[in-house]
Amino acid sequence: MSSSRKKLFPLVSADVALFSIERERLRVLLVQRANVPEQGRWALPGGVLKPDVDASLEDTARRILREKIRVEAPYLAQVATYGGPDRDPRGWSVSVLFYALLPLDQVPAIAGSKTEAVDWRDAARPGPALAFDHAQHVAAALAKLRDKVERHALPLHLLPPKFTLTQLQRTVEAILGREVEKSAFRRRLKGDATLEEVPGEFERGVQRPAQLYRASEGFVFEA
């Protein structure tokens, strides 16, 4: 590709920060790049826009998750757009960053055909030597998620279909990276139209049985 063509046609791509919960800690999925540039280094799943395949940048992000991670993400939200001549050695590039949320058991342990390997990292400390500017991407996606988590039903995307209020609180705490006061948290949930009790179903353990909840029927998650 000539230098003039690089200037006229910047590389347009999408990157996805896929978050999940593991042992009550928020994790982000990284992939080991199979191809140059940055071959062998860890990065967010990403790929270039294909105009003949993708109807939108969100379609690009969803295709990347299918090809590289073998998952479909019900929740996908745009975070930011990055661009510049020095982000990628192939030339001027534009990257649109998204984040997605999935329970850990819905993500295959085996990478897709276009990825060497996958690894779950601590979302707050994914490692300093990520490819390109992806350390900045992870930080931006985490900040966006934390900003929205207490005002939206986002944690439900990281939980099983049926869960206790304690599990919900611990998921919120994992995202925020800090404890949440229990009584205040429960007060916020009173009258919450996004949740409903599962009639007659409880989680039984060493303490008294805990009522199970689920997302309300017909509830639509906001992006």
C-alpha positions as CSV (number, residue, x, y, z in Angstrom):
1,M,0.0,0.0,0.0
2,S,1.4,3.4,-1.0
3,S,1.9,6.2,1.5
4,S,-0.7,8.3,-0.4
5,R,-3.3,5.6,-0.2
6,K,-2.7,5.3,3.6
7,K,-3.5,9.0,3.9
8,L,-6.6,8.8,1.8
9,F,-7.9,5.5,3.3
10,P,-7.2,5.2,7.0
11,L,-7.5,1.7,8.6
12,V,-10.9,1.5,10.3
13,S,-11.4,-1.1,13.0
14,A,-13.4,-2.1,16.1
15,D,-12.0,-3.4,19.4
16,V,-14.1,-5.0,22.1
17,A,-13.4,-5.1,25.8
18,L,-15.3,-8.3,26.9
19,F,-15.9,-8.2,30.7
20,S,-17.0,-11.1,32.9
21,I,-16.8,-12.1,36.6
22,E,-14.5,-14.8,37.9
23,R,-14.3,-15.5,41.7
24,E,-16.0,-12.2,42.4
25,R,-13.4,-10.3,40.4
26,L,-14.1,-8.3,37.2
27,R,-12.0,-9.7,34.3
28,V,-11.4,-8.6,30.8
29,L,-10.6,-11.0,28.0
30,L,-7.4,-10.6,26.0
31,V,-6.3,-12.4,22.9
32,Q,-2.8,-13.2,21.8
33,R,-2.3,-11.8,18.3
34,A,-1.7,-14.4,15.6
35,N,-0.5,-12.0,12.9
36,V,1.7,-8.9,12.4
37,P,1.8,-6.2,13.5
38,E,2.3,-6.9,17.2
39,Q,2.4,-10.7,16.6
40,G,2.4,-12.6,19.8
41,R,1.4,-9.7,22.1
42,W,-1.8,-9.5,24.1
43,A,-4.6,-7.3,22.9
44,L,-8.3,-6.8,23.0
45,P,-10.2,-8.7,20.3
46,G,-10.3,-6.5,17.3
47,G,-10.4,-6.4,13.6
48,V,-10.9,-4.2,10.5
49,L,-14.2,-3.0,9.1
50,K,-15.3,-5.1,6.1
51,P,-17.7,-2.9,4.0
52,D,-19.0,-5.9,2.0
53,V,-19.9,-7.7,5.2
54,D,-20.6,-5.2,8.0
55,A,-23.6,-3.0,7.9
56,S,-22.4,-0.9,10.8
57,L,-19.4,-0.7,13.2
58,E,-21.5,-2.6,15.8
59,D,-21.8,-5.4,13.2
60,T,-18.0,-5.3,12.9
61,A,-17.6,-5.7,16.7
62,R,-20.1,-8.6,16.8
63,R,-18.4,-10.4,13.9
64,I,-15.0,-10.0,15.7
65,L,-16.5,-11.7,18.8
66,R,-17.9,-14.5,16.7
67,E,-14.6,-15.1,14.8
68,K,-12.1,-14.6,17.6
69,I,-14.0,-15.7,20.7
70,R,-16.9,-17.8,19.3
71,V,-19.5,-15.8,21.3
72,E,-22.6,-13.7,20.6
73,A,-22.9,-10.8,23.0
74,P,-26.4,-9.7,23.9
75,Y,-25.1,-6.5,25.4
76,L,-22.7,-4.3,23.4
77,A,-22.1,-0.6,24.0
78,Q,-19.8,1.9,22.3
79,V,-17.2,3.6,24.5
80,A,-15.0,5.9,22.4
81,T,-13.3,6.5,19.1
82,Y,-9.5,6.7,18.7
83,G,-7.5,7.9,15.7
84,G,-4.0,8.9,14.7
85,P,-1.1,8.2,12.4
86,D,1.0,6.5,15.0
87,R,-1.4,3.9,16.5
88,D,-0.7,1.3,14.0
89,P,2.5,0.7,11.9
90,R,0.3,0.0,8.9
91,G,-0.7,3.6,8.7
92,W,-3.3,6.2,9.9
93,S,-5.9,4.3,11.8
94,V,-9.3,4.8,13.5
95,S,-10.5,2.4,16.1
96,V,-14.0,2.4,17.6
97,L,-14.0,0.8,21.1
98,F,-17.0,-1.2,22.4
99,Y,-17.5,-3.2,25.6
100,A,-19.5,-6.3,26.0
101,L,-20.8,-8.3,29.1
102,L,-21.2,-12.1,29.4
103,P,-21.2,-14.7,32.2
104,L,-17.9,-16.6,32.3
105,D,-19.5,-19.9,31.5
106,Q,-20.8,-18.6,28.2
107,V,-17.3,-17.9,26.9
108,P,-15.4,-20.8,25.4
109,A,-12.0,-21.5,26.7
110,I,-10.7,-22.2,23.2
111,A,-9.8,-19.3,21.0
112,G,-11.3,-18.8,17.5
113,S,-9.5,-19.6,14.3
114,K,-7.9,-16.1,14.1
115,T,-6.5,-16.0,17.6
116,E,-3.5,-17.8,19.1
117,A,-4.8,-17.9,22.7
118,V,-7.1,-16.2,25.1
119,D,-6.6,-15.1,28.7
120,W,-8.8,-13.5,31.4
121,R,-7.0,-10.6,33.1
122,D,-7.8,-8.4,36.1
123,A,-9.8,-5.6,34.5
124,A,-8.2,-2.9,36.6
125,R,-4.7,-4.3,36.0
126,P,-4.6,-6.1,32.7
127,G,-0.8,-5.7,32.2
128,P,1.4,-2.9,31.0
129,A,2.6,-4.3,27.7
130,L,-0.5,-4.7,25.7
131,A,-0.4,-4.3,21.9
132,F,-1.1,-0.9,20.3
133,D,-2.9,1.5,22.8
134,H,-5.1,-1.2,24.3
135,A,-4.1,-0.6,27.9
136,Q,-5.8,2.8,27.4
137,H,-8.8,1.1,25.8
138,V,-9.3,-1.2,28.7
139,A,-9.1,1.7,31.2
140,A,-11.6,3.7,29.2
141,A,-14.1,0.8,28.9
142,L,-13.8,0.0,32.6
143,A,-14.5,3.7,33.5
144,K,-17.5,3.7,31.2
145,L,-18.9,0.5,32.8
146,R,-18.3,1.8,36.3
147,D,-20.0,5.1,35.5
148,K,-23.2,3.3,34.4
149,V,-23.4,0.3,36.6
150,E,-25.3,1.8,39.5
151,R,-27.9,3.5,37.2
152,H,-28.6,0.6,34.9
153,A,-29.3,-3.1,35.0
154,L,-25.9,-4.0,33.4
155,P,-24.8,-6.4,36.2
156,L,-27.7,-8.7,35.1
157,H,-25.7,-9.6,32.0
158,L,-22.9,-11.0,34.2
159,L,-25.2,-13.2,36.3
160,P,-27.0,-16.5,35.7
161,P,-30.7,-16.3,34.7
162,K,-31.7,-16.8,38.4
163,F,-29.7,-15.2,41.2
164,T,-29.8,-13.9,44.8
165,L,-29.6,-10.2,45.8
166,T,-26.3,-11.0,47.5
167,Q,-25.0,-12.3,44.1
168,L,-26.2,-9.1,42.5
169,Q,-24.5,-6.9,45.1
170,R,-21.2,-8.8,44.8
171,T,-21.3,-8.4,41.1
172,V,-21.8,-4.6,41.4
173,E,-18.9,-4.6,43.9
174,A,-16.7,-6.5,41.5
175,I,-17.3,-4.0,38.8
176,L,-16.8,-0.9,41.1
177,G,-13.7,-2.5,42.8
178,R,-15.1,-1.6,46.2
179,E,-17.7,-2.6,48.8
180,V,-21.3,-1.4,48.6
181,E,-23.2,-0.8,51.9
182,K,-25.8,-3.6,52.0
183,S,-28.8,-1.7,53.4
184,A,-28.4,1.2,51.0
185,F,-28.1,-1.2,48.1
186,R,-31.2,-3.1,49.1
187,R,-33.2,0.2,49.4
188,R,-32.3,1.1,45.9
189,L,-33.6,-2.2,44.7
190,K,-37.1,-1.7,46.3
191,G,-39.6,-1.1,43.5
192,D,-37.0,-1.8,40.8
193,A,-39.0,-2.7,37.7
194,T,-36.0,-4.6,36.3
195,L,-36.2,-7.4,38.9
196,E,-38.8,-9.9,39.9
197,E,-38.9,-12.7,42.4
198,V,-38.9,-16.3,41.1
199,P,-42.0,-17.6,42.8
200,G,-41.2,-20.4,45.2
201,E,-37.5,-20.7,44.3
202,F,-34.7,-20.3,46.8
203,E,-31.0,-20.9,47.0
204,R,-30.3,-23.1,50.0
205,G,-27.0,-23.1,51.9
206,V,-25.7,-23.1,55.4
207,Q,-27.8,-20.0,56.2
208,R,-31.5,-19.5,55.7
209,P,-32.7,-19.9,52.1
210,A,-32.3,-16.9,49.9
211,Q,-35.0,-15.8,47.5
212,L,-34.0,-16.1,43.8
213,Y,-34.6,-13.3,41.4
214,R,-34.5,-12.8,37.6
215,A,-34.9,-10.0,35.1
216,S,-38.5,-8.9,34.7
217,E,-40.4,-10.4,31.9
218,G,-40.3,-8.2,28.8
219,F,-37.6,-6.0,30.3
220,V,-35.3,-4.5,27.6
221,F,-31.7,-3.6,28.7
222,E,-30.6,-0.1,27.8
223,A,-27.3,0.3,26.0
